[in-house]
């Protein structure tokens, strides 16, 4: 929350005539880079640690014990793991608050292309 306040205050102060037009560019640039870097790391970590199912979904049921207990344990959850992970990642990206985060950090990177 503090980082959001710092980033917002920097954005506002940068637009005030008394502080703009090259006078404090040595300060605004590094503050923006630090804020965006931390926001990006936080987004990437949340993306990487996204569960492969969501609480609203029913997690896959563990199979009942069969004659070969080890085979059942080894094969549980492996049939659709990649597809489920892809769906979970896509659901993460299109989630409302995650879209807001992505839209907030994207201009910084698009500006540098």
Wavefront OBJ file of the C-alpha trace (Angstrom):
o trace
v 0.000 0.000 0.000
v 2.865 2.359 0.803
v 4.387 1.683 -2.608
v 1.103 2.559 -4.325
v 0.964 5.821 -2.377
v 4.584 6.643 -3.270
v 3.958 5.881 -6.926
v 0.757 7.952 -6.992
v 2.340 10.882 -5.173
v 5.287 10.819 -7.565
v 2.934 10.834 -10.552
v 0.979 13.796 -9.173
v 4.044 15.798 -8.137
v 5.688 15.165 -11.496
v 2.778 16.919 -13.192
v 2.903 20.040 -10.976
v 4.627 22.902 -12.877
v 6.859 23.708 -9.912
v 8.335 20.169 -9.978
v 8.239 19.290 -13.672
v 10.106 20.193 -16.836
v 13.458 18.650 -16.033
v 13.997 20.145 -12.604
v 13.482 16.893 -10.709
v 13.753 14.320 -13.492
v 16.752 12.864 -11.673
v 14.298 11.871 -8.918
v 11.124 10.884 -10.801
v 12.765 8.375 -13.162
v 14.440 6.187 -10.511
v 11.358 6.256 -8.257
v 9.206 5.102 -11.181
v 11.653 2.328 -12.083
v 11.810 1.036 -8.490
v 8.010 1.106 -8.120
v 7.373 -0.623 -11.453
v 10.047 -3.230 -10.741
v 8.467 -4.123 -7.400
v 4.953 -4.153 -8.902
v 6.181 -6.408 -11.726
v 7.939 -8.831 -9.381
v 4.818 -9.053 -7.238
v 2.637 -9.733 -10.307
v 5.015 -12.387 -11.673
v 5.263 -14.138 -8.290
v 1.458 -14.200 -7.969
v 1.190 -15.512 -11.541
v 3.787 -18.232 -10.925
v 2.195 -19.349 -7.662
v -1.360 -19.364 -8.997
v -3.071 -22.626 -7.979
v -4.065 -24.958 -10.780
v -7.671 -24.814 -9.690
v -9.718 -22.064 -8.118
v -11.703 -22.340 -4.874
v -14.966 -22.012 -6.819
v -14.034 -25.114 -8.773
v -14.102 -28.561 -7.336
v -10.575 -29.897 -7.031
v -10.054 -33.262 -8.680
v -11.046 -36.128 -6.451
v -8.310 -38.470 -5.398
v -8.936 -41.907 -6.913
v -10.040 -44.708 -4.684
v -7.439 -47.241 -3.671
v -6.963 -49.982 -6.213
v -5.015 -53.195 -6.183
v -1.826 -51.304 -6.828
v -1.881 -48.368 -4.391
v 1.386 -46.935 -5.711
v 0.097 -46.753 -9.276
v -2.973 -44.850 -8.125
v -0.825 -42.422 -6.120
v 1.570 -41.823 -9.019
v -1.113 -41.234 -11.639
v -3.391 -38.990 -9.557
v -3.690 -35.495 -11.003
v -1.297 -36.081 -13.901
v -3.855 -36.566 -16.638
v -4.896 -32.939 -17.042
v -2.318 -30.984 -15.057
v -0.920 -28.927 -17.950
v -4.343 -28.058 -19.315
v -5.616 -27.171 -15.861
v -2.570 -25.024 -15.175
v -3.042 -23.171 -18.453
v -6.712 -22.537 -17.682
v -5.825 -21.365 -14.170
v -3.151 -18.994 -15.516
v -5.576 -17.571 -18.067
v -8.208 -17.126 -15.373
v -5.580 -15.350 -13.283
v -4.689 -12.945 -16.103
v -8.309 -12.065 -16.907
v -9.297 -11.673 -13.260
v -10.542 -8.129 -12.611
v -7.884 -7.024 -10.098
v -5.114 -8.800 -11.998
v -6.130 -6.983 -15.186
v -5.924 -3.699 -13.286
v -2.400 -4.608 -12.158
v -1.378 -5.586 -15.686
v -2.815 -2.383 -17.157
v -0.966 -0.385 -14.505
v 2.466 -1.824 -15.324
v 2.109 -2.378 -19.088
v 2.550 1.268 -20.203
v 5.986 1.420 -18.593
v 7.191 -1.492 -20.721
v 5.317 -0.468 -23.885
v 6.912 2.977 -23.667
v 10.346 1.374 -23.801
v 9.681 -0.638 -26.966
l 1 2 3 4 5 6 7 8 9 10 11 12 13 14 15 16 17 18 19 20 21 22 23 24 25 26 27 28 29 30 31 32 33 34 35 36 37 38 39 40 41 42 43 44 45 46 47 48 49 50 51 52 53 54 55 56 57 58 59 60 61 62 63 64 65 66 67 68 69 70 71 72 73 74 75 76 77 78 79 80 81 82 83 84 85 86 87 88 89 90 91 92 93 94 95 96 97 98 99 100 101 102 103 104 105 106 107 108 109 110 111 112 113
